[in-house]
Structures are given as C-alpha cells and as structure tokens.
C-alpha cells in the first residue's frame, strides 16, 4: 500500500493555465491535504526553510500555505520611497521563488488547531501535518489611526508610508511635491518590522531636500514612541550626532493618534502623560503604521503568548508547549529586532532543530538574537548596526560601524583598519578532551594595563565559540567586562605606596580581568569539543596577555582534592598514619608479655582486690559500727600500702 504524504480525497479538474514547470500548486488538490511539514507563510523565512526541508525530505512532503501572487523584498521599500529603486524591482512572482519540490497551497490560514495537528484555510480546506513552521510575519494596522486610511487614499497626497507596496510609491512623489513647512516622520507605539526604517526615510528625505535646494525651507521632525533614538546605545550615540548636525528635531515618547487630512494636521500624544495631546501642521507626513501579530494567530490562545506572538524558546525557536511546532521571523516571540538579517540567521537554526526533532533528537542549535540594520543616512552613506539579544554590538567588518561611512571596505595599509583580537585554542588533537556529563567552566583571564586608553574604552565584549573537529559550532557565548574602576585619589595613594616596587620593576600598573564565558558547559558525545575561538569585540583594547582556563565544576571530596591537592595529600597521609599507629599500639598491648607489664597487671589486680575489701568493710561498718573494726581497717590499709 502506498503511503501518500500530500494527498487529496476529492480530485478536481486541472485548469490549463496551471500546467507549468516548477512548483506544484494547490488548484488541482482537494480540500483535505496531508504533509510531513507545513510552512504557513511564503516570506523570506518560510521560503528559506521550505527550500532546505524539501531538498532533505523529498518531493511532495512539504506544503507552503501562502495566498499572495508576489513575493516582495521589503527592505527595498526604503529605497523605493527615496526614489532610488522602482517598485517593480522589489518583487518576483511567488511561484518562481517557492521551492520546486514543495506543494504550494494558494490560500491563507483561517484557524490553527495545534492540539490536533490541523490548519484550516480561508477557503475551507483542511491541512493535516506532522510538523508545523509558522512564518506569517506581522499585520499592518493602518486603520488603528483615525483618518490615516482616508489620507493615504488621496491621489498625489502629502501623507505617505513605506511599509506597504500599496502606498510606497507615494513617498517619493510627496518629497518631490514638498515646498516648505514641516516634514514629520513617525514611529508607532507597537512592535515594528525593521525598526530602523522610519529613520532611514527621514535621513534620505533630508538629503533629498539638500540636493533640491529645499532644506532651508523644511523643518524636519522625528516623533517616536520609543524612549530612545535607537535601541543600541553604541549606535544611538552616533545617530544623535547626525540628527544634531542636520538640525532634525527628535521628540521621544510621542505617538501619532489621528490624521486630519482636510487641514493637514497630525495629532500626537505624550506617552508619559497620555492626557496631553498636541497638533502639528504638516506639509509632508510619513507614517509608520502600528503593527502586531496577525489576528489568526491571536485567536489560537494555546499557540501564542499574551501579546499574540508564537510562544517559542528564544534559543531553539521551538514552541514551548508543542514540540512539533516552530516559528521564524516577525511572528515569533523571540525578543530580537525584527529584521530580514534576523530571519537569515534564524533559518539555519530552525532548519537544523526541525530536522533533529524529526529524527527524535533534542534540538541543540541556538539562535543568539543576531540582527542587522543598515541605517541608511543618505543617498550614499550608511551606519551598519549589528547586535544580539543583549543589544551588544556584533560587528562584521574591521572598522567602527557606528560611524557614518561611504564605504565599509578595508583599504590596504589603512591605519584605522584594525581587526578584532582573536585566538583559536586547540583543546586536543581531534580526540576527546572533556568528560561527557561533567560540567565545566570556561574562563578567559585578560592581563590589561591600567592605561588611560583602556579606561576610556569602558565596557567591551568577549565572545567564545566552541567547535568540534569538523569546525561545527557547538556553543557560543558572549560576555561583557571592563577594568575595575579606581578613583584618582586611590590611584595616587597606590602609586605613592608602591613607588619603589614600580620604579625597580617588581610591580606593574595592570589588572587581571576575568571573563567567565561558560559557567556550565557540557560536552556532546556526538560532537566532542576540540577548539575554542575567542574574539574580543574591541579593536583598540590593550592587552599584556590572555589565558584560557577550562575548569571542571567538582563537588564534595573531588572539589577539595582538585582545588587544594597539597592539603588533601597531607590530610590523607596523616589520617592513614594515625589509623596505622592505633592498630600497632593495640597489637602491641595485646601480644607483648614482658616482666614489667606483668608487674603492672599484678598491681592492677591488687588494687581491684583492695577496692573490693574496702567495699566489704564499709558494708560491715554500716551494720556494726565499733571502734575495733575501724582500727583494724586502718591497720589493714597501712599494711596494704
């Protein structure tokens, strides 16, 4: 009997228009489908994992549920709004980008039933799956701002938005039609796909106004609901310098609540004091709409968290409750910045963990929250922001990416082009080094001079990546550290006290900075650790030396013996000698029968007999108390002595 993984129970006729090469479509499939893996969403994340999985599992075992005819590359929308690209450049036919070995069901999800491994479609179809990948992205809520939809429907209007292919062409026309007045750009009080995009169009618009000689008549305002200009301070500091240099007014904690297109007015609220609202007259208004998880996800309470996002582990991207469910991209609850670069980084993790789950193994590949946001600051400049879950910069290029640059290439013989300090430590020559099941601490000790330069660096990040003999990443960890602070007064006192030692070279002004990369590392029997790559994400750091320590987390007697071996040896030897001495003494008393020992024994027996006689006399005296008895007793005692 043949087992069908994607099957139909009510076949329909095949339209001629769908006889094409490439991916199979659902037009000729019935209303009941079955598959090994169901991918809901045909965006970047869904396409990427579906392609890898279908190549692994084979033809017909993967279904992609996606209603759209076009696949848009959404990061290009900013360039379209700035007049750099055309809308036609940003999309391809959906059929051309989906994997040929997968089955495309051209429909949208209407209901999730993860308890029964079923998804219902809007057309009434039912899809039964063994494994599910949710990749439906975010839903745009233009309608949540009163008057916004009406303003966006005005032909050649001055209200625009880069976040939808329906409206993105309006932006550049609005820039061209701008004469003078306020140009206002907003950031909503909600999660946002590509959080840097609202700023990108702001900087491009400012550059456009300069090129077209309109800048002196334009007052640019950036009203953001966030309490900061950018979430990562390393890049926010650089962006603050840019907005100050370009005379851009930034209003934090300011949220758009209404658009009055008839009078060209926008109403904002102060999020710190919601009862306070103010109105701004605009000549150009670029709106980033509120966004959120799709309604179909929110309706399935068992699948999502309180905010409506798929409740997955931020490390493995596997669902917290349903082990056969994964999520990728903007719809997941992982707290990373929602960018296309994050999707690219997640796709490898999701695919490997998904395959491991199918094979009955525990998912062990970890997503570190990597996100990249190329903050376009004009038509030919950019600030490339790269960071992880902890908002720690994870920069790729050997230059300071927080600086606005025309190019991030590393010129030959450039003085400022410095690589990160790196090291590769071989734990063993392709043989096991660590014991399976034994937790270890992996510690990096940095000997750093107490120089003014190191003091100005402040916090820096150290990353360690453990690899096996095939250079496959087993575990990655990043930790932040810095020199211990010393006040000027304390430095002066210490310099005065240790001046003789410092002069003759017996002491140096340095510190030992300890960075604990892994506190409880466990080796994998299938992928034993053989190498550790160390990278210090600070190009200008000054070091004397670095030492890597791999320390086993022992407990009890093993802990004592490992940390104090000399003391343990002394205690052990002393204890053994003590017991040996006791055994010798007891043996000697038991077997030795010399003359003086015999005298001691006789004397001991006489004392025992004398004590017995005294006890008997005392008893007699108690019964017959006479003087003669007392005298006789005393004489007897003298004789005995």
C-alpha positions in Angstrom: 0.0 0.0 0.0 1.4 3.3 -1.0 1.6 6.0 1.7 0.7 9.5 0.5 2.2 12.4 2.3 0.4 15.1 0.3 -2.9 13.6 -0.9 -6.3 14.6 -2.0 -9.7 12.8 -1.5 -11.8 14.9 -3.9 -9.8 15.5 -7.1 -10.8 18.4 -9.2 -10.1 19.0 -12.9 -6.8 20.7 -13.8 -7.1 24.1 -15.5 -4.9 24.6 -18.5 -3.5 27.8 -17.0 -1.8 25.8 -14.3 0.1 23.4 -16.5 3.5 25.0 -15.8 7.0 23.9 -14.9 8.3 24.2 -11.4 6.4 24.2 -8.1 3.2 22.3 -7.7 0.1 24.3 -6.9 -3.0 23.5 -4.9 -5.5 24.4 -7.5 -5.9 20.8 -8.5 -5.6 19.4 -5.0 -8.7 18.5 -2.9 -9.9 20.1 0.3 -8.1 17.7 2.6 -4.2 17.7 2.5 -1.6 15.8 4.5 2.1 16.5 4.7 5.2 15.9 6.7 5.9 19.7 7.1 3.5 22.5 6.7 5.0 26.0 6.3 2.5 28.8 6.9 3.8 31.9 5.1 5.8 32.4 2.0 8.0 35.2 3.1 11.8 35.1 3.4 11.8 32.8 6.5 9.1 30.4 5.1 10.8 30.2 1.7 14.2 29.6 3.1 13.3 26.7 5.5 10.8 25.2 3.0 13.6 25.0 0.4 16.0 23.3 2.7 13.4 20.9 4.1 12.0 19.9 0.7 15.5 19.1 -0.5 16.0 16.9 2.5 12.6 15.2 2.7 11.9 14.9 -1.0 9.2 15.9 -3.4 5.6 16.4 -2.1 6.4 16.2 1.6 6.4 19.9 2.3 3.3 22.2 1.8 3.7 26.0 1.7 0.5 27.9 2.6 0.6 31.4 1.1 -2.1 33.5 -0.5 0.0 36.1 -2.3 0.9 36.1 -6.0 4.0 38.2 -5.5 7.0 37.8 -3.2 8.3 41.3 -2.1 11.8 42.0 -0.8 10.6 44.5 1.8 13.9 46.0 2.8 14.0 47.7 -0.6 10.9 49.7 0.2 13.0 52.4 1.8 15.0 52.8 -1.4 11.8 53.0 -3.4 10.5 55.7 -1.1 13.7 57.7 -1.6 13.4 57.4 -5.4 16.5 55.1 -5.6 14.6 52.0 -6.8 11.3 51.2 -8.5 8.5 49.1 -7.1 8.9 46.6 -9.9 12.4 45.9 -8.7 11.2 44.7 -5.3 9.1 41.6 -6.2 9.2 38.3 -8.1 6.3 36.0 -8.9 5.6 33.8 -5.8 5.7 30.7 -7.9 9.3 31.5 -9.0 10.7 31.8 -5.5 9.0 28.9 -3.7 10.9 25.6 -3.8 10.0 23.3 -6.8 9.9 20.2 -4.6 7.2 21.7 -2.3 3.5 22.0 -2.8 2.0 25.5 -2.9 -1.4 25.9 -1.4 -2.5 29.3 -2.6 -4.6 30.2 0.4 -4.3 31.8 3.9 -4.7 30.2 7.3 -8.0 30.8 8.9 -7.6 28.6 12.1 -4.9 26.8 13.9 -5.5 23.6 15.8 -2.1 22.5 17.2 -3.7 20.0 19.5 -4.8 18.0 16.5 -2.0 19.0 14.1 -4.5 20.7 11.7 -4.7 24.1 10.0 -7.9 25.3 8.3 -7.7 27.6 5.3 -9.9 30.5 4.4 -11.4 28.5 1.5 -12.4 25.8 3.9 -9.6 23.3 3.2 -8.0 21.3 5.9 -4.3 20.5 6.1 -3.0 17.8 8.4 0.7 18.0 9.3 3.3 16.2 11.3 5.4 19.3 11.8 4.5 23.0 11.6 6.5 26.1 10.8 4.7 29.4 11.4 6.1 32.3 9.3 3.2 34.7 8.8 5.0 37.9 9.7 3.3 41.0 11.1 0.0 42.5 10.3 -0.2 46.3 9.5 -2.9 48.3 11.3 -3.3 51.5 9.3 -6.9 51.6 10.4 -6.0 52.0 14.1 -5.1 55.6 13.4 -8.3 57.6 12.7 -8.1 59.4 9.4 -4.9 57.7 8.1 -6.5 55.4 5.6 -8.5 58.3 4.1 -5.4 60.4 3.9 -3.5 57.7 2.1 -6.3 57.3 -0.4 -5.9 61.0 -1.7 -4.2 61.0 -5.1 -0.8 62.7 -5.0 -1.4 63.5 -1.4 1.2 64.5 1.2 0.7 61.6 3.5 2.7 58.5 2.7 4.1 55.3 4.1 6.9 53.0 3.0 5.6 49.9 4.8 3.1 48.7 2.2 3.5 48.1 -1.6 0.2 49.8 -1.9 1.5 53.2 -0.6 5.3 53.1 -1.0 5.2 55.0 -4.4 3.5 57.9 -2.7 6.6 58.8 -0.6 8.9 59.9 -3.4 6.1 61.9 -5.0 5.5 63.6 -1.7 9.2 64.5 -1.5 9.1 66.0 -5.0 5.9 68.0 -4.3 7.2 69.4 -1.0 7.7 73.1 -1.0 8.1 74.3 2.6 6.9 73.7 6.1 7.0 70.7 8.5 8.1 67.3 7.3 7.0 64.8 10.0 8.1 61.2 10.3 6.6 58.8 12.9 7.4 55.6 14.8 4.4 53.9 16.4 3.8 52.5 19.9 4.0 48.9 18.8 6.4 46.3 17.5 7.8 47.2 14.1 9.4 45.2 11.3 12.8 46.8 10.6 12.8 49.4 13.4 15.5 51.4 11.6 13.3 52.0 8.5 11.4 55.0 9.9 14.7 56.8 10.4 16.1 55.7 7.1 13.5 57.6 5.1 14.0 60.6 7.4 17.7 60.8 6.5 17.0 60.2 2.8 14.4 62.9 2.8 16.8 65.4 4.5 19.4 64.6 1.9 16.8 65.0 -0.9 15.8 68.4 0.4 19.5 69.4 0.4 20.0 68.2 -3.2 16.9 70.0 -4.4 17.6 73.3 -2.5 14.6 72.9 -0.2 16.4 72.2 3.0 16.3 75.8 4.3 12.5 75.9 4.0 12.0 72.5 5.6 11.6 71.7 9.3 12.2 68.0 9.9 10.6 66.3 12.9 11.0 62.7 14.0 8.3 61.7 16.5 9.0 58.3 18.0 7.1 56.4 20.7 10.4 54.9 21.9 12.2 56.4 24.9 15.5 56.3 22.9 16.5 57.2 19.3 17.8 53.7 18.7 17.8 50.6 21.0 21.6 50.0 20.9 23.4 52.8 22.7 26.6 52.2 20.7 24.7 53.3 17.5 22.3 55.7 19.2 25.1 58.0 20.2 26.3 58.2 16.6 22.7 58.8 15.4 22.3 61.6 17.9 25.3 63.3 16.4 23.8 63.0 12.9 20.4 64.5 13.8 22.1 67.4 15.7 24.4 68.0 12.8 21.5 68.1 10.3 19.2 70.1 12.6 16.5 67.4 12.9 14.1 67.8 15.8 13.6 64.5 17.7 10.6 64.0 20.0 10.8 60.9 22.2 7.7 59.1 23.7 5.5 60.8 21.1 2.8 58.8 19.4 0.6 59.6 16.4 -3.2 59.2 17.3 -5.0 60.9 14.5 -4.6 62.4 11.0 -6.7 65.3 9.8 -6.1 65.3 6.1 -8.5 68.1 5.3 -6.5 70.6 7.4 -3.1 68.9 7.1 -2.8 68.3 10.8 -1.5 65.4 12.8 -2.5 64.8 16.4 0.1 63.3 18.8 0.0 62.2 22.4 2.7 62.2 25.1 3.0 58.6 26.2 4.4 59.6 29.6 1.3 61.9 30.1 -1.4 60.3 27.8 -3.9 63.1 28.7 -1.7 65.6 26.9 -2.2 65.9 23.2 -0.9 68.4 20.7 -1.4 69.1 17.0 1.3 69.6 14.3 0.7 71.2 11.0 2.4 69.2 8.3 3.4 69.7 4.7 4.6 66.1 4.5 3.7 63.2 6.8 5.4 59.8 6.6 3.6 57.3 8.8 4.9 54.0 10.2 1.7 52.2 11.0 1.0 50.2 14.2 1.8 46.6 13.8 1.1 43.3 15.6 0.7 39.6 15.3 -1.9 38.5 12.7 -5.5 38.1 14.0 -5.5 34.4 13.1 -2.6 33.8 15.5 -4.1 35.8 18.3 -7.3 33.6 18.0 -5.3 30.5 18.9 -4.5 31.0 22.6 -2.6 27.7 23.0 -0.2 28.7 20.3 0.7 32.3 21.3 1.8 34.3 24.3 -0.2 37.2 25.8 1.0 39.6 23.0 -0.2 37.2 20.3 3.2 36.0 19.1 4.0 32.3 18.7 5.4 31.2 22.1 8.8 29.7 21.3 12.1 29.3 23.0 14.3 32.3 22.1 17.2 29.9 21.8 15.9 27.0 19.7 12.8 28.7 18.3 10.8 25.5 19.2 7.3 26.0 20.7 7.2 25.9 24.4 4.3 23.5 24.5 4.1 21.7 21.1 7.4 20.2 20.3 6.5 19.7 16.6 5.8 23.5 16.1 8.5 26.1 15.2 8.3 29.8 14.3 10.5 32.1 12.3 10.6 35.8 11.6 8.5 38.6 12.9 5.6 36.4 14.2 7.7 34.6 16.8 8.1 35.7 20.4 11.9 35.7 20.3 13.0 39.2 21.6 15.3 40.0 18.8 14.9 43.0 16.5 12.6 42.1 13.6 14.8 42.4 10.6 15.5 40.4 7.4 19.0 39.7 8.7 17.5 38.0 11.8 15.4 35.8 9.5 18.5 34.7 7.7 20.3 33.9 10.9 17.2 32.1 12.3 16.7 29.9 9.2 19.7 27.8 9.8 18.8 27.3 13.5 15.2 26.4 12.7 16.1 24.0 9.9 18.7 22.1 12.0 16.5 21.9 15.1 13.5 20.9 13.0 15.5 18.0 11.4 16.8 17.0 14.8 13.2 16.9 16.1 12.1 14.7 13.2 14.9 12.3 14.0 13.9 12.1 17.6 16.8 14.1 18.9 16.8 17.1 21.2 17.3 20.5 19.4 20.6 21.9 20.4 21.3 24.7 17.9 21.0 28.1 19.4 20.0 31.5 17.9 21.9 34.3 19.6 19.5 37.1 18.6 21.6 38.4 15.8 20.1 41.4 14.0 21.5 43.7 11.4 20.1 47.1 10.5 21.8 49.1 7.7 20.8 52.6 8.8 20.9 54.5 5.5 21.7 58.1 6.4 21.6 59.5 2.9 21.9 58.6 -0.7 25.5 57.4 -0.3 26.1 57.0 3.4 25.2 54.3 6.0 25.6 53.3 9.6 25.7 49.5 9.8 24.2 48.3 13.1 24.7 44.7 14.1 23.9 43.4 17.6 22.4 40.4 19.5 19.8 39.7 22.1 21.6 41.7 24.8 22.0 44.7 22.4 25.7 44.1 22.3 27.3 45.1 19.0 28.4 42.1 16.9 30.1 43.9 14.0 31.3 42.1 11.0 33.8 44.4 9.4 37.2 45.6 10.8 36.0 49.2 11.1 33.9 51.1 13.6 30.5 50.6 12.1 28.8 53.2 14.3 30.4 55.9 12.2 28.7 57.2 9.1 30.6 55.9 6.1 30.6 56.0 2.3 32.2 52.5 2.3 32.9 49.8 4.8 35.7 48.3 2.8 39.1 48.0 4.5 41.7 49.9 2.4 45.1 48.5 2.1 47.7 49.9 4.6 44.9 51.8 6.4 46.0 52.9 9.8 42.4 52.8 11.2 41.5 49.5 9.8 42.2 47.1 12.6 40.9 43.5 13.1 39.4 42.3 16.2 41.8 40.5 18.6 41.1 36.8 18.0 42.6 33.5 19.0 41.9 29.8 18.3 42.7 27.4 21.2 43.1 23.8 20.3 41.8 21.7 23.2 43.1 18.4 21.8 44.4 16.8 18.5 40.9 15.7 17.3 40.5 13.4 20.4 38.2 13.8 23.3 39.4 16.2 25.9 36.4 16.9 28.1 34.4 14.3 30.0 30.8 13.8 28.9 28.3 14.6 31.7 30.9 16.7 33.6 30.0 20.4 33.7 32.9 22.8 33.1 33.7 26.5 33.5 35.5 28.1 30.6 37.2 31.3 31.7 39.3 33.8 29.9 41.8 35.8 32.0 43.0 39.1 30.4 46.0 40.9 31.8 45.4 44.5 30.9 47.4 47.6 31.6 45.6 50.3 33.7 46.2 52.8 30.9 44.1 55.9 30.2 43.2 54.3 26.8 41.7 51.2 28.4 39.9 53.3 30.9 38.2 55.2 28.1 37.1 52.0 26.3 34.9 51.1 29.2 32.8 48.0 28.5 33.9 45.5 25.9 32.5 42.2 24.7 34.3 38.9 24.6 32.8 36.0 22.6 33.8 32.4 22.7 32.7 29.7 20.2 33.2 26.0 20.9 33.7 23.8 17.9 34.2 20.2 17.2 36.8 18.5 14.9 34.7 19.4 11.9 34.5 23.1 12.8 30.8 22.8 13.6 29.7 25.3 16.2 28.6 23.5 19.4 28.0 26.5 21.7 28.5 30.3 21.6 28.7 32.7 24.4 29.3 36.5 24.7 30.1 38.3 27.9 30.8 41.9 28.7 33.6 43.1 31.0 35.8 46.1 31.9 38.6 47.3 34.0 37.8 47.7 37.7 37.3 51.4 38.5 39.8 53.3 40.6 39.4 56.9 41.5 42.1 59.4 41.0 42.7 59.6 44.7 43.1 55.8 45.0 45.5 55.7 42.1 47.6 58.5 43.7 47.8 56.6 47.0 48.6 53.3 45.4 51.3 54.9 43.2 52.9 56.5 46.3 52.8 53.3 48.4 54.2 51.1 45.7 56.5 53.7 44.1 59.8 51.7 45.0 58.4 48.5 43.5 57.2 50.3 40.4 60.5 52.0 39.9 62.6 48.8 40.1 60.1 46.8 38.0 58.8 44.5 40.7 55.3 45.7 40.2 53.2 47.0 37.2 50.1 49.1 36.9 47.9 46.3 35.5 44.8 44.3 36.3 43.7 40.8 35.8 40.2 40.8 34.2 38.4 37.5 34.5 35.6 36.8 31.9 33.5 33.6 32.5 32.4 32.6 29.0 30.7 29.4 30.0 29.6 28.6 33.6 28.1 25.1 33.0 29.4 23.8 29.7 28.6 20.1 28.9 30.3 18.3 26.2 28.3 16.5 23.5 29.2 12.9 22.9 28.3 13.2 19.2 30.3 16.4 18.7 33.2 16.5 21.2 34.7 19.9 21.7 38.2 20.2 20.2 38.6 24.0 19.6 37.5 27.3 21.1 37.5 30.5 19.0 37.9 33.7 21.1 37.1 37.1 19.8 37.4 40.4 21.7 34.9 42.9 20.0 37.1 45.9 20.6 39.8 46.8 18.2 41.7 49.3 20.3 41.9 47.3 23.5 45.4 47.0 25.1 46.5 43.6 26.5 49.6 42.1 28.1 48.5 38.5 27.8 45.4 36.3 27.7 45.0 32.8 29.3 42.1 30.4 28.8 41.1 28.1 31.6 38.8 25.1 31.4 37.9 24.2 35.0 35.7 21.2 36.0 32.8 22.0 38.4 33.6 19.4 41.0 31.7 19.0 44.3 32.4 17.4 47.6 35.7 15.4 48.1 36.6 15.9 44.4 36.3 19.6 44.8 38.6 19.6 47.8 41.2 17.3 46.1 41.2 19.4 42.9 41.5 22.8 44.5 43.8 22.0 47.4 45.8 19.0 46.4 48.7 19.5 48.9 46.3 20.0 51.8 44.3 17.0 50.7 47.5 14.9 50.4 48.6 15.9 53.9 45.2 15.2 55.4 45.0 11.8 53.7 48.5 10.7 54.6 48.1 11.9 58.2 44.8 10.1 58.6 46.3 6.9 57.2 49.3 7.1 59.6 47.0 7.8 62.5 45.0 4.7 62.0 48.1 2.6 61.4 49.5 3.8 64.7 46.4 2.9 66.6 46.5 -0.6 65.1 50.1 -1.0 66.1 49.6 0.2 69.7 46.6 -2.1 70.2 48.5 -5.1 68.7 51.5 -4.3 70.9 49.4 -4.2 74.1 47.7 -7.4 73.2 50.7 -9.6 72.3 53.6 -8.2 74.3 54.1 -10.1 77.7 57.3 -8.6 79.3 58.0 -8.7 83.0 57.2 -5.0 83.8 53.9 -5.4 82.1 53.2 -8.4 84.3 54.0 -6.3 87.4 51.6 -3.7 86.2 49.0 -6.3 85.7 49.6 -7.8 89.3 49.5 -4.4 90.8 46.2 -3.6 89.0 44.7 -6.9 90.3 45.8 -6.0 93.9 44.1 -2.6 93.6 40.9 -4.2 92.4 41.0 -6.7 95.3 41.7 -3.9 97.8 38.8 -1.9 96.5 36.6 -4.9 97.0 37.8 -5.4 100.6 37.2 -1.7 101.4 33.7 -2.0 100.0 33.0 -5.1 102.2 34.4 -3.4 105.4 32.3 -0.3 104.7 29.3 -2.5 104.4 30.2 -4.3 107.8 30.8 -1.0 109.5 27.4 0.2 108.4 25.9 -2.9 110.1 28.2 -3.0 113.2 29.8 0.4 113.9 32.6 -0.4 116.5 35.9 1.2 117.2 37.8 -2.1 116.9 36.6 -2.5 113.4 37.7 1.0 112.4 41.2 0.5 114.0 41.6 -2.9 112.2 40.6 -1.4 109.0 43.1 1.4 109.2 45.9 -1.1 110.2 45.0 -3.2 107.3 45.2 -0.3 104.9 48.6 0.6 106.2 49.8 -3.0 105.7 48.4 -3.0 102.3 50.3 0.2 101.4 
